[in-house]
């Protein structure tokens, strides 16, 4: 499908921050702008699947290279 371009600490941080934002949504559902916490969904998904469209566009890659 897509080549992996997110790796290491970047991946872990995306998953943790994404899940924290999703949790914030459920803890503060009555807030006026609580829907903004849902930005955590794509952040967490980029960490889970190890691919980021923005990285692909700018040509960045934090995934370690494979040894041959």
C-alpha distances in whole Angstrom, upper triangle without the diagonal:
4,7,9,12,14,17,20,23,21,18,21,23,20,20,24,25,22,24,28,27,26,29,31,30,32,35,36,35,38,38,38,35,33,30,29,28,25,23,23,20,17,19,18,15,14,16,14,11,12,10,12,13,16,16,13,16,19,17,18,16,18,16,18,18,18,21,22
4,6,9,11,14,18,20,17,16,19,20,18,18,22,23,20,23,26,25,25,28,30,29,31,34,34,34,37,36,36,33,31,29,27,26,24,21,21,19,15,16,16,13,11,13,13,9,9,7,9,9,13,12,10,13,15,14,14,13,15,13,16,16,16,20,21
4,6,9,12,15,18,16,14,18,19,17,18,22,23,21,23,26,26,26,29,31,31,32,35,36,36,39,38,38,34,33,30,29,28,25,23,22,20,17,17,17,15,12,13,13,10,8,7,9,10,13,11,9,13,14,12,12,10,12,10,12,12,13,16,17
4,6,8,11,14,12,11,14,16,14,15,19,19,18,21,23,24,24,26,28,28,30,32,33,34,37,36,36,33,31,29,27,26,24,21,20,18,16,15,15,13,10,10,11,8,5,5,8,10,12,10,10,13,14,12,11,8,9,7,10,10,11,15,17
4,7,10,12,10,10,13,14,13,15,18,18,18,20,23,23,23,26,27,28,30,32,33,33,36,35,35,32,30,28,26,25,23,20,19,18,15,14,15,13,10,10,12,10,6,5,7,9,10,7,7,11,11,9,7,5,6,5,9,10,12,16,18
4,7,9,6,6,10,11,9,11,14,15,15,17,19,20,21,23,24,25,27,29,30,31,34,33,33,29,28,26,24,22,21,18,16,16,14,12,12,11,8,7,9,8,5,5,7,10,11,8,10,13,13,12,9,6,5,5,9,11,14,17,20
4,7,6,5,8,10,10,11,14,15,16,17,19,21,22,23,25,26,28,30,31,32,35,34,35,31,30,28,26,24,23,20,18,18,16,14,13,13,10,8,10,10,6,9,10,14,14,12,13,17,16,14,11,8,5,4,7,10,12,15,18
4,5,6,7,9,10,11,13,15,16,17,19,20,22,23,25,27,28,29,31,32,35,34,35,32,30,29,27,24,24,21,19,19,18,15,14,15,13,10,12,13,9,12,14,17,17,15,17,20,19,17,14,11,7,7,8,12,13,16,19
4,5,5,6,9,10,11,12,14,15,16,18,20,21,22,24,26,27,28,30,33,32,33,29,28,27,24,22,22,20,17,18,17,14,13,15,13,10,12,14,11,14,14,18,17,15,18,21,19,19,15,13,9,10,11,15,17,19,23
4,6,5,6,9,10,11,12,14,15,16,18,20,21,23,25,26,27,28,31,30,31,27,25,25,22,20,20,17,15,16,14,11,11,13,10,8,11,12,9,11,11,14,14,12,15,17,16,16,12,10,7,9,11,15,17,20,24
4,5,5,6,9,10,11,12,14,16,17,18,20,21,23,24,26,27,30,29,30,27,25,24,21,19,18,16,13,14,13,10,9,10,8,5,7,9,7,9,10,14,14,13,15,18,18,17,14,12,9,9,12,15,17,20,23
4,5,5,6,9,10,11,12,14,15,16,18,20,22,22,24,26,29,28,30,26,24,23,21,19,18,17,13,14,14,11,9,11,10,7,9,11,10,13,14,17,17,16,19,21,21,21,17,15,12,12,14,18,19,22,25
4,5,5,6,8,10,10,12,14,15,16,18,20,21,22,24,27,26,27,24,22,21,19,16,16,14,12,13,13,9,9,12,11,8,11,13,12,14,13,17,16,15,19,21,20,20,17,15,13,14,16,20,22,25,28
4,6,5,6,8,10,11,12,14,15,17,19,20,21,22,25,24,25,22,20,19,16,14,14,11,9,10,9,6,6,8,7,5,8,11,10,11,11,14,14,13,16,18,18,19,16,15,13,14,17,20,22,25,28
4,6,5,6,8,10,11,12,14,15,17,18,20,21,25,24,25,22,19,19,17,14,13,12,9,9,10,7,4,7,8,5,7,10,10,12,13,16,16,16,19,21,21,22,19,17,15,15,18,21,23,26,29
4,5,5,6,9,10,10,12,14,16,16,18,20,23,22,24,21,19,18,17,13,14,13,9,11,12,9,7,11,11,9,10,14,14,16,16,19,19,19,22,24,24,24,21,20,17,18,20,24,25,28,32
4,6,5,6,9,10,10,13,15,15,16,18,21,20,21,18,16,16,14,11,11,10,7,10,11,8,7,11,11,10,12,15,15,16,15,18,17,18,21,22,22,23,20,20,17,19,22,25,27,30,33
4,5,5,6,9,10,11,13,14,15,16,20,19,20,17,14,14,12,9,9,8,4,6,8,5,4,8,9,8,10,13,13,14,14,16,16,17,20,21,22,23,20,20,18,19,22,25,27,30,33
4,5,5,6,9,10,11,12,14,15,19,18,20,18,15,14,13,10,10,10,6,8,10,9,6,10,12,10,11,14,15,17,17,19,20,21,23,25,25,26,24,23,21,21,24,27,29,32,35
4,5,5,6,9,10,10,12,14,17,16,19,16,13,14,12,9,10,11,7,10,13,10,9,13,15,13,14,18,18,20,19,22,21,22,25,26,27,28,25,24,22,23,26,29,31,34,37
4,5,5,6,9,10,10,12,15,14,15,13,10,10,9,5,7,7,5,8,11,9,9,12,14,14,15,18,19,19,18,20,20,21,24,25,25,27,25,24,23,24,27,30,32,36,39
4,5,5,7,9,10,11,14,14,16,13,10,10,10,6,6,8,6,7,10,10,9,12,14,14,14,17,19,20,19,21,21,23,25,26,27,28,26,26,24,25,28,31,33,36,39
4,5,5,6,9,10,13,14,16,14,11,12,12,8,9,11,9,10,14,13,12,15,17,16,17,20,21,23,22,24,24,26,28,29,30,31,29,28,27,27,30,33,35,38,41
4,5,5,6,8,11,10,13,11,8,10,10,6,9,11,9,12,15,14,14,17,19,18,19,22,23,24,23,25,25,26,29,30,30,32,30,29,28,29,32,35,37,40,43
4,6,5,6,9,9,11,9,6,7,8,5,7,10,9,11,14,14,14,16,19,19,19,22,24,24,23,24,24,26,29,29,30,32,30,30,29,30,33,36,38,41,44
4,6,5,9,10,13,12,9,10,12,9,10,13,12,13,16,17,16,18,21,21,20,23,25,26,25,27,27,29,31,32,33,35,33,32,31,32,35,38,39,43,45
4,6,9,9,13,13,9,12,13,10,12,15,14,15,19,19,18,20,23,22,23,26,27,28,27,29,29,31,33,34,35,37,34,34,32,33,36,39,41,44,47
4,6,6,9,9,6,9,11,9,11,14,14,16,19,19,19,21,24,24,24,27,29,29,28,29,29,31,33,34,35,37,35,35,33,34,38,41,43,46,49
4,6,8,9,6,8,10,9,11,14,14,15,19,19,19,21,24,24,25,27,29,29,28,29,29,31,33,34,35,37,35,35,34,35,39,42,43,47,49
4,7,9,7,10,12,12,14,17,18,19,22,22,23,25,27,28,28,31,32,32,31,32,32,34,36,36,37,40,38,38,37,39,42,45,47,50,53
4,6,5,8,10,10,13,15,16,18,21,21,22,24,26,27,28,30,31,31,30,30,30,32,35,34,35,38,36,37,36,37,40,44,46,49,52
4,6,8,9,11,13,15,17,19,21,22,23,25,27,28,29,31,32,32,29,30,29,32,34,33,34,37,36,37,36,38,41,44,46,50,53
4,5,6,8,10,12,14,16,18,18,20,22,23,24,26,28,29,28,26,26,25,28,30,30,30,33,32,33,32,34,38,41,43,46,49
4,5,6,8,10,12,13,16,16,17,19,21,22,23,25,27,26,25,25,25,27,30,30,30,33,31,32,31,33,36,39,41,44,47
4,5,6,8,10,11,13,15,16,17,19,21,22,23,25,24,22,22,22,25,27,27,28,31,29,30,30,31,35,37,39,43,45
4,5,6,8,10,12,12,14,16,17,19,20,22,23,22,20,20,20,22,25,24,25,28,26,27,27,29,32,35,37,41,43
4,5,6,8,11,11,12,14,16,17,18,20,21,21,19,20,20,22,25,25,26,28,26,26,25,27,30,33,35,39,42
4,5,6,8,9,10,12,14,15,16,18,19,19,17,18,18,21,23,23,25,26,25,25,25,26,29,32,34,37,40
4,5,6,7,9,10,12,13,15,16,17,16,14,15,15,17,19,20,21,23,22,22,22,23,27,29,31,35,38
4,6,5,6,8,10,11,12,14,15,15,14,15,16,17,20,21,22,23,21,21,20,21,25,28,29,33,36
4,5,5,6,9,10,10,12,14,14,13,14,15,17,19,20,22,23,21,21,20,21,25,27,29,32,35
4,5,5,6,9,10,10,12,11,9,11,12,14,15,16,18,19,18,18,18,18,22,24,26,30,32
4,5,5,7,9,10,11,10,9,11,11,13,15,16,17,18,16,16,15,16,20,23,25,28,31
4,6,5,6,9,10,11,11,13,14,15,17,19,20,21,18,17,16,16,20,23,24,28,30
4,5,5,6,8,9,9,11,13,14,15,17,19,19,18,17,16,16,19,22,23,26,29
4,6,5,6,5,6,9,10,10,12,14,16,16,14,13,13,13,16,19,20,24,26
4,6,5,7,8,12,13,12,14,17,18,17,15,13,12,11,15,17,19,22,25
4,6,8,10,14,15,15,16,19,20,20,18,16,14,13,16,18,19,23,25
4,6,8,11,14,13,14,17,19,18,16,14,14,12,15,17,18,21,23
4,7,10,12,11,12,15,16,15,13,10,10,8,12,14,15,19,21
4,7,9,8,8,12,13,12,11,9,10,9,13,14,16,20,22
4,6,5,6,9,10,10,9,9,10,11,15,16,19,22,24
4,5,5,6,9,10,10,11,13,14,18,19,21,25,26
4,5,5,6,8,8,10,12,14,18,19,22,26,28
4,5,5,6,5,7,9,11,14,16,19,22,24
4,6,5,6,8,11,12,15,16,18,22,23
4,6,8,11,14,15,18,19,22,25,26
4,6,9,12,15,17,18,21,24,26
4,7,10,12,14,15,18,21,22
4,7,9,12,13,16,19,21
4,6,8,9,13,16,18
4,6,9,12,15,18
4,6,9,12,15
4,7,9,13
4,6,9
4,6
4
